[in-house]
Amino acid sequence: MKIIDKYIIKKYLSTFFVMFGLFIPIGIMVDFAEKIDKFRENEVPADLILNYYIDFVWYFGSQLYPVFLFLAVIFFTSRLANNTEITAILSSGLSFQRFTKPFFISASVIVFFALFAGMFIVPKSNQNFNEFVSEYVKSEEKRKTSRLFKQINDTEYIYVSSYDPKRRRGLNFTLENFEGNKLKHKITATTIRWDDSIFRLTNYVKRSIVGEQEIIKKVTRKDTILDFNIDDLSPLNYVAETLNFFELDELIRYEKRAGSPLINSHLLVRHKRYTIPLSCFILTLIAISVSSFKRRGGTGSNLAIGVSLGFLFIFLDKIFSVLVIKSNFPPAIASWGILLVFLTIALFLLKKAIR
């Protein structure tokens, strides 16, 4: 590794952490100003608020660090260009492609750490962050609680018209058991409630099909064991964000089999754990291409371009995320499609920069 490589790597990483350190306190101040009334209203203890903002750093940073990196590269590369350092480097016979090598070495360090953190560290902070917000800030429902349907195993399907997670009770419960395409038996109940490791069903009715006969059994109350967990009826909307790599894969396998309405958002979370870190390489390439040569506006002009592209990246990411959650838009296209769009922009700008 040459001296110039070490110099650029040092500049890259140091500017990134400075940029990160500048934006995170701003994010904390804006968030605190927005939520201070809720903190007072709910009399939230100071230690919980402090822990919330520790988790906020991970949550906020894990979403926006590619943009911080993008602005950092534009900033320090523009300064190199304005000081004619890049001109001197390229005039010494170093190719533009070779010049980008230390940039991608630096990006690799951040990407590898981000991948590991996103799989195993950030989920725990996301859980604490979302639990705090649900408890003290937002009053809206954090679960889907009406018209719930699930396949709980290869032969059984359940349905409730509504579910109360605090009381762990569902209304208008139905369980259907199939053998192939034929209904073997059907259980209905006015309510189903989890009570000390058993299910308690009221106004229990079981219809069994035996040959050509139908056998009906009715009881006012039935205590029994069923092949599902009561909380599986209505998982938290943000549950995928709180799981590590292995837990998330297991959840997705289960939710696919169960026909969960949240499966698209779970898949989107898994895709983003790869695409957000990998976007660092593409944004680095765009930043180098945009800022490697002098412009009339200097660093300010390059930063303006960088901020515009950064906002475009965030805007597209949010638009596609909403499409996935609110419709049947494929999560893979929503995640990897943004990378393809920006990779196209990067290659275009790189070609222009080399000229």
HELIX and SHEET records of a PDB file:
HELIX    1   1 ILE A    3  GLU A   41  1                                  39    
HELIX    2   2 ALA A   46  ASN A   82  1                                  37    
HELIX    3   3 GLU A   85  SER A   91  1                                   7    
HELIX    4   4 PHE A   96  PHE A   99  1                                   4    
HELIX    5   5 LYS A  101  PHE A  120  1                                  20    
HELIX    6   6 VAL A  122  PHE A  132  1                                  11    
HELIX    7   7 VAL A  133  VAL A  137  3                                   5    
HELIX    8   8 ILE A  230  LEU A  233  5                                   4    
HELIX    9   9 VAL A  239  THR A  242  5                                   4    
HELIX   10  10 PHE A  245  ALA A  258  1                                  14    
HELIX   11  11 ILE A  263  SER A  291  1                                  29    
HELIX   12  12 GLY A  298  LYS A  326  1                                  29    
HELIX   13  13 PRO A  331  ILE A  354  1                                  24    
SHEET    1   A 6 SER A 146  GLN A 151  0                                        
SHEET    2   A 6 GLU A 156  ASP A 164 -1                                        
SHEET    3   A 6 ARG A 169  GLU A 179 -1                                        
SHEET    4   A 6 LYS A 182  ASP A 195 -1                                        
SHEET    5   A 6 ILE A 198  VAL A 210 -1                                        
SHEET    6   A 6 GLN A 213  THR A 224 -1                                        
END                                                                             
